[in-house]
């Protein structure tokens, strides 16, 4: 007799979310029909939409709860945070003894996938973690915590090793920190202690369609949706999902109330108005706690292709908001009695954004180091530290450039190992590669960064800069123009303009070089190489008096500059680049800069 061979089961690594209603048996005993009806409403109106929005699927309902699967722990936690908040909103007026509260457990594990179910230790651990979660709370395993750390706007407390029923080995567990004193909640209710207390959290309200043209509604809503998506990629950000934000469409706006209800720190609102052949967009960033306006901007453009305009407007807004929000978070962190790792990160980023001076770079380095002491696995702080070390080495602000570059590469590589889809980490590694004569690899990393975050204007600029070192200076300007299109008021625009100026000198377009370099200095006069290249360009044009004056100004920024150091400092062995660069060096020599 031939024995039947067991079939092969599909296995995969997944994030598993198990949830049930706390005290469900008691609630059913008290009022069976009402409890079942309330559960059905919450599953349909809060749970299912949140899971779908974050890429998950409900595997099955379990009577008093459900089992769901996600491709990542980050999305599982974000979905749980969202539906717990929505459930709170939907049940806030109910009597406490009749209110439904979910407990959630999340784990990462290898699972067996059947047609209508999933099995395995990974599932069992999630279910047991659910059992130790507080009502309204989330409990996650260490494997999940390692993945979400620093990537979700919620704080967790370490519960230590837990002996879970029918699980052979202890499991380290972490519980979401909850706060029962959130304004607008009833006594005894708990809400997630989101990063709004100490981190960047924002809702993008539906933009108003001034004039009410129904044909313009799709464009207005598209700007809101795209901006919500793009801001979600910002490091440390918690962005309220589109479906929740759109519940405020067409309603009177009370910013403070919205901040309390959604537990967010910032509110972005805007309007779109069409007049003739022009489109005007106004935006305001508001502190939800105080109601103060932090920033406002206006876009007034001729109407072209609306979809192209939408992409451009969203990109510009996302880049501008990144800098404004980092500065606002840094100001809050300064007065925090117990600053977190992310607080220190925001302060570091704010110093980087102020300029590439020795003082600001040293401050940024100190804050990033503090962030990593508080949390050695903070991927965004690692990427920030990498960028600062690379900038210090690349700008000759240290005598030990090799050590800076090595430290930057190590930090960027570790950041990518912790958060492989963090665009800024890939850009940081790309910058290090270019500075250490691995330009093709560096450009590839920056292209990967852009694939992850299309709005990362600095990555476009670094690609353009890198192409000079490959002997392709003619391509530099196009990359810089794209960076400036995405972020025309960028804090680093002065550096991008200097890249074009340097490229134009390589191409013997000295007049154009001088124009770009003067634009760079007008935007920010603290970049020494802008002044040195300007001196070279003026000398090559025959304006020797102006060239010598520019050279003397340049030396006040970097007294140790010599032509020998300049020649040795650029890591490229490309023969086309090396030949082109001799023109620049000759211009610097004519301007009177020291040989070394």
SVG drawing of the C-alpha trace seen along z (x, -y; Angstrom):
<svg xmlns="http://www.w3.org/2000/svg" viewBox="-30 -95 84 97">
<polyline fill="none" stroke="black" stroke-width="0.4" points="0.0,0.0 1.4,-3.4 1.3,-6.0 0.0,-9.4 2.8,-12.1 2.0,-15.2 1.5,-18.3 4.0,-21.2 2.8,-24.1 3.6,-27.7 5.8,-29.3 6.8,-33.0 8.1,-35.5 5.3,-37.9 4.2,-40.3 1.2,-38.8 -1.3,-40.9 -3.8,-39.2 -6.5,-41.2 -9.5,-40.5 -12.0,-42.5 -11.1,-42.8 -13.9,-41.4 -15.9,-40.1 -17.6,-37.3 -18.8,-39.8 -20.0,-42.2 -21.9,-39.4 -23.5,-38.2 -24.6,-41.7 -26.1,-42.5 -25.5,-39.9 -27.1,-41.7 -25.7,-45.2 -22.2,-43.8 -22.2,-41.8 -23.6,-44.8 -21.0,-47.2 -18.2,-44.8 -19.5,-44.5 -19.5,-48.3 -16.0,-48.7 -14.6,-46.0 -16.1,-47.5 -15.5,-51.2 -12.3,-51.2 -10.4,-48.0 -10.8,-46.9 -10.0,-50.3 -6.9,-50.8 -5.6,-47.3 -6.2,-47.9 -4.6,-51.3 -1.4,-49.8 -1.1,-46.9 -2.4,-44.1 -5.2,-41.5 -7.6,-40.1 -6.9,-36.3 -10.0,-35.4 -12.4,-36.6 -12.2,-34.8 -15.6,-35.6 -14.3,-38.2 -11.4,-39.4 -9.4,-38.8 -6.1,-37.6 -4.3,-39.8 -1.1,-39.5 1.2,-42.3 4.3,-42.5 6.2,-44.5 6.0,-45.1 6.1,-48.9 2.8,-48.7 1.3,-46.3 2.0,-48.7 0.8,-51.8 -2.4,-50.0 -2.9,-49.0 -2.3,-52.6 -4.7,-53.9 -7.6,-51.5 -7.1,-51.9 -7.4,-55.7 -10.5,-55.3 -12.1,-53.0 -11.5,-55.5 -13.2,-58.2 -16.2,-56.0 -16.8,-54.8 -15.9,-57.9 -19.5,-58.7 -20.4,-55.2 -20.7,-54.0 -17.5,-52.4 -19.0,-49.1 -20.4,-48.7 -17.5,-50.0 -15.5,-47.7 -11.6,-47.9 -9.3,-45.8 -6.0,-44.3 -3.4,-43.8 -0.4,-41.5 2.2,-41.8 5.0,-39.4 7.3,-38.7 7.6,-35.0 7.8,-32.2 4.2,-31.1 2.5,-28.3 -0.1,-29.7 -3.4,-27.8 -6.3,-28.9 -8.2,-30.6 -5.8,-30.5 -2.2,-30.9 -0.3,-28.7 2.9,-28.4 4.8,-29.7 4.8,-33.2 1.0,-33.2 0.9,-31.6 3.3,-34.2 1.2,-37.1 -1.9,-35.6 -0.2,-35.2 1.1,-38.8 -2.4,-40.0 -3.4,-38.3 -0.9,-40.4 -1.8,-43.7 -3.8,-46.3 -7.3,-47.2 -6.7,-49.7 -3.1,-48.8 -0.5,-47.1 2.1,-44.5 4.9,-43.5 7.7,-40.9 11.4,-41.9 11.6,-40.8 8.9,-43.3 10.4,-46.0 13.7,-45.7 12.0,-46.5 9.8,-49.4 12.2,-51.1 12.6,-54.8 10.2,-54.3 6.8,-54.7 5.5,-57.6 4.7,-55.7 6.8,-54.8 7.2,-51.3 8.3,-50.2 10.3,-47.0 8.3,-44.4 11.3,-42.0 11.2,-38.3 7.7,-36.8 6.8,-33.2 3.9,-32.8 1.5,-29.8 2.5,-26.9 5.5,-28.8 8.7,-26.9 11.1,-29.8 10.6,-33.1 9.7,-36.0 10.9,-39.6 7.9,-41.9 7.3,-45.6 4.1,-47.5 2.9,-50.7 3.1,-53.5 -0.4,-54.8 -1.6,-58.1 -4.9,-58.5 -4.7,-62.2 -5.1,-63.2 -7.4,-66.2 -10.8,-65.3 -10.9,-61.7 -13.0,-60.4 -11.7,-59.2 -10.3,-55.7 -9.8,-55.9 -6.4,-55.4 -5.0,-56.5 -1.6,-55.8 1.0,-58.1 2.0,-59.2 5.1,-61.1 3.0,-64.3 4.2,-64.6 7.8,-64.5 7.9,-63.9 6.7,-65.1 3.1,-64.2 0.9,-65.9 -2.4,-65.8 -2.8,-67.2 -6.3,-68.5 -8.2,-68.5 -7.3,-71.6 -10.2,-74.0 -11.4,-74.4 -11.9,-78.2 -14.6,-79.0 -16.1,-75.5 -15.3,-74.5 -16.3,-70.7 -13.9,-70.0 -11.0,-71.2 -12.0,-68.9 -9.9,-66.0 -6.8,-68.2 -7.3,-69.7 -7.9,-66.2 -4.9,-64.9 -2.6,-67.5 -3.8,-66.6 -3.4,-62.8 0.0,-63.0 1.3,-65.4 0.1,-63.0 1.9,-60.1 5.1,-62.1 5.3,-63.4 4.9,-59.8 8.4,-59.1 9.9,-61.8 12.1,-60.5 10.3,-60.2 7.0,-61.4 3.6,-60.1 1.1,-61.3 -2.6,-60.8 -4.0,-58.6 -5.9,-60.1 -9.3,-58.5 -9.3,-60.0 -8.1,-63.4 -10.9,-63.6 -13.6,-63.3 -12.9,-67.0 -13.5,-68.0 -16.0,-70.8 -16.3,-71.3 -15.4,-74.3 -11.8,-73.9 -10.9,-74.2 -7.2,-73.4 -6.8,-72.8 -9.8,-70.4 -8.3,-68.5 -5.0,-68.3 -6.6,-66.8 -8.8,-64.4 -6.1,-63.0 -3.3,-63.5 -1.1,-65.4 1.2,-68.3 0.9,-70.0 -1.9,-70.7 -1.3,-71.6 -4.2,-73.4 -4.4,-75.0 -6.5,-76.3 -6.5,-76.2 -7.9,-79.0 -8.1,-79.2 -8.2,-82.6 -8.1,-82.7 -5.0,-80.9 -3.3,-81.0 -3.5,-78.7 -2.9,-80.0 -2.2,-77.7 -1.9,-78.9 -0.6,-76.7 -0.2,-77.2 1.5,-75.1 -0.1,-75.5 0.9,-74.4 -2.1,-72.4 -1.4,-73.0 -1.2,-76.8 -3.0,-77.6 0.1,-79.7 1.0,-79.8 4.5,-78.5 4.9,-78.9 3.0,-79.9 3.7,-79.9 2.0,-80.7 2.4,-79.2 1.1,-81.2 1.7,-79.7 0.3,-79.6 -1.8,-76.6 0.0,-73.9 -0.6,-70.2 -2.4,-69.8 -0.8,-66.4 2.6,-67.8 1.8,-70.8 0.5,-68.5 3.8,-66.7 5.8,-69.9 3.7,-71.5 3.7,-68.5 7.5,-68.1 8.2,-71.7 5.8,-71.6 7.3,-68.3 10.9,-69.7 9.9,-73.0 7.9,-71.3 10.8,-69.0 13.1,-71.9 10.3,-73.8 9.2,-70.8 12.7,-69.8 13.3,-73.4 10.1,-73.3 10.9,-70.0 14.4,-71.1 12.9,-74.1 10.6,-71.9 13.4,-69.5 15.5,-72.3 12.9,-72.7 12.2,-69.0 13.1,-67.8 13.7,-64.2 14.9,-64.5 14.7,-61.2 16.9,-59.9 14.6,-61.4 14.7,-64.8 18.5,-64.8 18.2,-63.8 15.9,-66.7 18.3,-69.1 21.1,-67.6 19.2,-68.0 18.3,-71.6 22.0,-72.5 22.8,-70.8 20.1,-72.9 21.6,-76.1 24.7,-75.8 28.0,-74.0 30.1,-76.0 32.5,-74.4 30.3,-75.5 27.0,-74.1 28.7,-70.9 30.2,-70.4 26.8,-71.0 25.1,-68.5 27.8,-65.9 27.3,-66.3 23.5,-65.9 23.7,-62.9 26.2,-61.3 23.8,-61.9 20.9,-60.4 23.0,-57.2 23.9,-57.0 20.2,-57.0 19.4,-54.6 22.3,-52.9 19.9,-51.5 18.4,-54.8 18.7,-54.5 17.9,-58.1 20.5,-59.4 23.1,-57.0 22.3,-58.5 22.6,-62.0 25.9,-61.2 27.2,-59.8 26.2,-62.9 27.9,-65.2 31.2,-63.1 31.2,-63.1 30.6,-66.8 33.3,-67.6 35.8,-65.4 34.7,-66.7 35.0,-70.4 38.5,-70.0 37.2,-70.9 39.4,-68.2 43.0,-67.0 41.9,-63.4 39.6,-63.1 40.2,-59.3 38.9,-58.6 35.8,-60.8 35.0,-59.0 35.5,-55.6 33.2,-56.6 30.6,-58.0 30.6,-54.8 30.2,-52.6 27.3,-54.7 25.5,-54.8 26.0,-51.1 24.6,-50.3 21.6,-52.6 20.8,-50.7 21.1,-47.4 18.5,-48.6 16.2,-50.4 16.9,-49.3 14.3,-51.6 15.5,-54.8 16.4,-57.1 18.7,-59.4 20.9,-56.5 21.4,-55.5 22.2,-59.1 24.7,-59.4 26.4,-56.2 26.4,-57.5 28.1,-60.8 30.8,-58.8 31.5,-56.6 31.9,-59.7 34.3,-61.3 36.4,-58.2 36.8,-57.6 33.9,-55.2 31.8,-57.6 29.8,-55.1 28.8,-53.3 27.9,-56.6 25.7,-57.6 23.9,-54.2 23.2,-54.7 21.8,-58.1 19.6,-56.7 18.4,-54.1 17.6,-57.0 15.5,-58.7 13.6,-55.5 12.7,-55.4 12.0,-59.2 11.3,-61.0 11.5,-64.4 15.0,-64.0 16.4,-66.9 19.8,-66.7 20.3,-63.3 19.8,-64.8 22.4,-67.4 24.9,-64.8 24.5,-62.8 25.2,-65.9 28.3,-66.6 29.5,-63.1 29.3,-63.1 31.9,-65.8 34.4,-63.3 33.4,-60.8 34.4,-63.4 30.7,-64.2 30.6,-67.8 28.2,-68.7 25.5,-66.7 25.8,-68.4 23.6,-71.4 20.6,-69.3 20.7,-67.5 21.0,-70.7 18.1,-72.3 16.0,-69.3 17.0,-69.6 16.1,-73.3 12.8,-72.5 11.9,-70.2 13.2,-72.5 13.9,-76.1 14.3,-77.5 16.3,-74.6 18.7,-75.3 21.4,-73.5 20.6,-75.3 23.8,-77.4 25.9,-74.3 24.1,-73.0 24.7,-76.3 28.4,-76.0 28.5,-72.5 27.3,-74.0 29.8,-76.8 32.6,-74.3 31.3,-72.2 31.2,-75.3 34.9,-76.0 35.7,-72.4 33.9,-73.1 35.7,-76.4 32.4,-78.3 33.9,-80.8 31.3,-83.5 28.5,-81.1 30.6,-79.8 30.9,-83.2 27.1,-83.8 26.4,-80.5 29.1,-81.1 27.8,-84.6 24.3,-83.1 25.7,-80.6 27.5,-83.2 24.5,-85.4 22.4,-82.5 25.0,-81.6 28.5,-83.1 29.8,-80.4 30.9,-77.8 34.7,-78.4 34.9,-76.6 32.4,-78.9 34.8,-81.8 37.9,-79.8 36.1,-78.8 34.8,-82.4 38.4,-83.7 39.4,-81.1 36.6,-82.1 37.3,-85.8 41.0,-85.3 40.3,-83.1 38.0,-85.9 40.9,-88.4 39.4,-90.3 42.5,-89.9 41.8,-92.6 38.4,-91.1 39.9,-87.7 42.5,-88.6 39.9,-90.2 37.8,-87.1 40.8,-85.0 41.5,-87.0 37.9,-86.7 38.1,-83.0 41.2,-82.7 39.3,-84.3 37.0,-81.3 39.7,-78.7 43.2,-80.1 44.9,-76.7 43.8,-76.4 46.6,-75.7 46.6,-74.5 48.4,-71.4 45.7,-70.5 43.0,-71.2 44.7,-69.0 45.1,-66.1 41.7,-66.5 39.5,-65.4 39.2,-61.6 39.0,-60.9 41.3,-59.2 39.2,-59.9 41.6,-61.4 39.0,-63.7 38.2,-65.2 41.9,-65.6 42.7,-67.4 39.7,-69.7 40.6,-70.5 44.0,-71.9 42.1,-75.0 40.5,-75.6 43.9,-75.3 45.5,-77.7 42.7,-80.2 43.3,-79.9 47.0,-80.4 46.4,-83.6 44.2,-84.8 47.1,-84.6 46.2,-81.6 49.1,-79.9 50.7,-76.8 51.3,-75.1"/>
</svg>
